[in-house]
Amino acid sequence: MSSVLLTLNAGSSSLKFAVFAAQGDVPLATGLADRIGANGTITLRDGKGDTVPQAGAADVSSHQAALLSILGQLRARLGELDVAAVGHRIVHGGISFVAPTLLDANTLQALEALVPFAPLHQPHNLAGVRAAIAAFPKARQVACFDTAFHRNHPFVNDTFALPRVFYEKGVRRYGFHGLSYEFIASELHRIAPRLAEGRVIVAHLGNGASVCALHHGRSIASTMGFTALDGLPMGTRCGQLDPGVVLYLMDQEKLSAAQISDLLYKHSGLLGLSGLSNDMRELEAAGTPEAAQAIDYFVFRVQREFGAMAAALGGVDAIVFCGGIGENAKAIRARVCERLAWMGVELDHARNSQNALVVSSELSRAQVMVIKTNEELVIARALRGFN
């Protein structure tokens, strides 16, 4: 029985997973436990990405139950598993955690203290850690942080104009989606090394969305800040917001901190603007004025943030789209690019309609690419560093 590596990405109601051999970048299996609770489901795919039949009933009532069910499905597919290490996506690493880190009691306590910095994600990430420790008490448990990739930002992209005491306490711009951006940087280095050394804007567009500026493969600016609320509008999150709005909601609407948090994290963004859905596919098909306005706002904000990242970089050599919307929503990509001629962007609509690797025309001064991101592979590679 050969040892394997397991990667876990725990969300509020989901648990994404992948199994890798000790060496190699192609997973043995991947999958998702979705809608964790009374009506949860598990989807399992083989190394080629094809869905495989489920072996028996699955209990997805909690993160721990979902993990045990996932193991049952994996054993039915792959046989008995010797899990040598488990890698966890942890959204927030704060000031201190700037690289993959072995998890122990002290580390978990420090990460618990960061829950107020990422209340929508951190508790569920840590629930996944606890479930994995219970399931694999002898395996190495390793945290990989979404904030780590951005920790070398210059001061001007790392701070707010607040009294410096708050910066020292950790109130600063962290940036997120770091595992995704780390993969894109490495993949660019592999397939287009000259571009990878240049000025690249990467748009991770999905239910969570952000834009990052890369120079020499390193993050120098990001649209997300202190929390994963900032920057672009997202599926249910508001994106950039005048802080005075929060003061108004407290003073005039008499909303509590908990109610404001619920509003900004769960009922805003595409869902709030459209009054219909947080799913871009549903909004594109809806045909209602509100759905159209939600899409218009999303596109406008992406275009606007591209401008900000171009200014931070001093120019643009390439643009990369990734994430669920970035990789699949052809019309959204086209709309984002249609007002970027001033950056030297010219889209090839035939290539774009095929979701090709390069979707810009031969005349485009800035190359536009679509690259499928792979956070699980970044985590698996990190795990190998602890062997």
Long-range contacts (C-beta under 8 A, 24 or more apart in sequence): 1-79, 1-80, 1-81, 1-82, 2-82, 3-82, 3-83, 3-84, 4-28, 4-78, 4-81, 4-82, 4-83, 4-84, 5-83, 5-84, 5-85, 5-86, 5-87, 5-380, 5-383, 5-384, 6-81, 6-83, 6-85, 6-86, 6-87, 6-132, 6-136, 6-139, 7-86, 7-87, 7-88, 7-89, 7-376, 7-379, 7-380, 7-383, 8-67, 8-86, 8-87, 8-88, 8-89, 8-128, 8-132, 9-88, 9-89, 9-128, 9-375, 9-376, 9-379, 10-63, 10-88, 10-89, 10-124, 10-125, 10-127, 10-128, 10-129, 10-131, 11-121, 11-124, 12-120, 12-121, 12-124, 13-37, 13-40, 15-63, 15-66, 15-67, 15-70, 15-128, 16-376, 17-70, 17-376, 18-376, 18-377, 18-380, 19-74, 19-78, 19-81, 20-376, 20-377, 20-380, 22-84, 22-384, 22-387, 23-384, 25-377, 25-380, 25-381, 27-376, 27-377, 27-380, 28-78, 29-74, 29-77, 29-78, 30-376, 31-70, 31-73, 33-58, 33-60, 33-66, 33-67, 33-69, 33-70, 34-60, 35-60, 36-60, 36-61, 36-62, 36-63, 36-66, 37-61, 40-66, 42-66, 42-69, 42-70, 42-73, 44-73, 44-74, 44-77, 46-77, 52-77, 63-124, 63-127, 63-128, 63-131, 64-127, 64-130, 64-131, 64-134, 64-135, 66-131, 67-128, 67-131, 67-132, 67-135, 68-135, 71-135, 83-136, 83-139, 84-139, 84-140, 84-387, 85-139, 85-140, 85-141, 85-142, 85-383, 85-386, 85-387, 86-132, 86-136, 86-139, 86-140, 86-141, 86-142, 86-383, 87-142, 87-143, 87-144, 87-379, 87-380, 87-382, 87-383, 88-125, 88-128, 88-129, 88-132, 88-141, 88-142, 88-143, 88-144, 88-379, 89-125, 89-144, 89-146, 89-179, 89-375, 89-379, 90-122, 90-125, 90-126, 90-129, 90-143, 90-144, 90-145, 90-146, 91-118, 91-121, 91-122, 91-125, 91-145, 91-146, 91-147, 91-176, 91-228, 92-117, 92-118, 92-121, 92-122, 92-145, 92-146, 92-147, 92-174, 92-176, 93-143, 93-145, 93-146, 93-147, 93-148, 94-147, 94-170, 94-174, 95-170, 95-172, 97-143, 97-145, 97-147, 97-148, 98-145, 98-148, 98-151, 99-145, 99-148, 100-142, 100-143, 100-144, 100-145, 100-148, 100-382, 100-383, 100-385, 100-386, 101-142, 101-143, 101-145, 102-140, 102-141, 102-142, 102-143, 102-386, 103-129, 103-133, 103-141, 103-142, 103-143, 107-143, 111-143, 117-170, 117-174, 117-226, 117-227, 118-227, 118-228, 119-261, 119-265, 120-228, 120-265, 120-266, 121-228, 140-383, 140-386, 142-379, 142-382, 142-383, 142-386, 144-179, 144-378, 144-379, 144-382, 145-178, 146-176, 146-177, 146-178, 146-179, 147-174, 147-175, 147-176, 147-178, 148-178, 149-175, 149-178, 149-179, 149-181, 149-182, 149-219, 150-174, 150-175, 150-176, 150-178, 150-181, 150-212, 150-219, 150-222, 152-218, 152-219, 153-219, 153-220, 153-221, 153-222, 154-220, 157-220, 157-221, 157-222, 157-312, 160-225, 160-226, 171-226, 172-226, 173-222, 173-224, 173-225, 173-226, 173-230, 174-224, 174-225, 174-226, 175-210, 175-212, 175-219, 175-222, 175-224, 175-225, 176-208, 176-210, 176-222, 176-224, 176-228, 177-204, 177-208, 177-210, 177-212, 177-222, 177-224, 178-219, 179-375, 179-378, 179-379, 180-204, 180-322, 180-323, 180-373, 180-375, 181-212, 181-214, 181-219, 182-378, 183-373, 183-374, 183-375, 183-377, 183-378, 184-214, 184-320, 184-322, 184-371, 184-373, 185-214, 185-217, 185-218, 186-217, 186-378, 187-371, 187-374, 188-217, 188-318, 188-320, 188-371, 189-217, 191-357, 192-318, 192-367, 192-369, 195-317, 195-318, 195-367, 198-317, 198-318, 199-313, 199-314, 199-315, 199-316, 199-317, 199-318, 200-313, 200-316, 200-317, 200-318, 200-319, 200-320, 201-306, 201-309, 201-310, 201-313, 201-316, 201-318, 201-319, 201-320, 202-319, 202-320, 202-322, 203-302, 203-306, 203-319, 203-320, 203-321, 203-322, 203-323, 203-326, 203-336, 204-322, 204-323, 204-326, 204-373, 205-232, 205-302, 205-321, 205-322, 205-323, 205-324, 205-325, 205-326, 205-329, 205-332, 206-235, 206-323, 206-324, 206-325, 206-326, 207-234, 207-235, 207-236, 207-278, 207-324, 208-234, 208-235, 208-237, 208-323, 209-233, 209-234, 209-239, 209-298, 209-302, 209-323, 209-325, 211-302, 211-305, 211-306, 211-309, 212-309, 213-309, 213-312, 213-313, 215-313, 220-312, 220-313, 221-308, 221-309, 221-312, 221-313, 223-305, 223-308, 223-309, 229-264, 229-265, 231-305, 232-298, 232-301, 232-302, 232-305, 233-268, 233-269, 233-270, 233-273, 233-294, 233-297, 233-298, 233-301, 234-269, 234-270, 234-278, 235-269, 235-270, 235-271, 235-278, 235-279, 236-265, 236-266, 236-267, 236-268, 236-269, 236-270, 236-271, 236-272, 236-278, 237-264, 237-265, 237-268, 237-269, 238-264, 238-268, 238-269, 238-272, 239-269, 239-301, 240-301, 270-294, 270-295, 270-298, 273-297, 280-324, 280-325, 280-329, 280-332, 281-329, 284-329, 284-331, 295-332, 298-332, 299-332, 299-335, 299-336, 302-336, 303-336, 303-339, 303-340, 306-336, 306-340, 306-343, 310-343, 316-343, 316-344, 316-345, 316-366, 317-366, 317-367, 318-366, 318-367, 318-368, 318-369, 319-343, 319-345, 319-366, 319-367, 319-368, 319-369, 320-368, 320-369, 320-370, 320-371, 321-368, 321-369, 321-370, 321-371, 322-370, 322-371, 322-372, 322-373, 323-373, 326-370, 327-355, 327-370, 327-371, 327-372, 327-373, 328-355, 330-355, 333-359, 333-368, 333-370, 337-368, 340-366
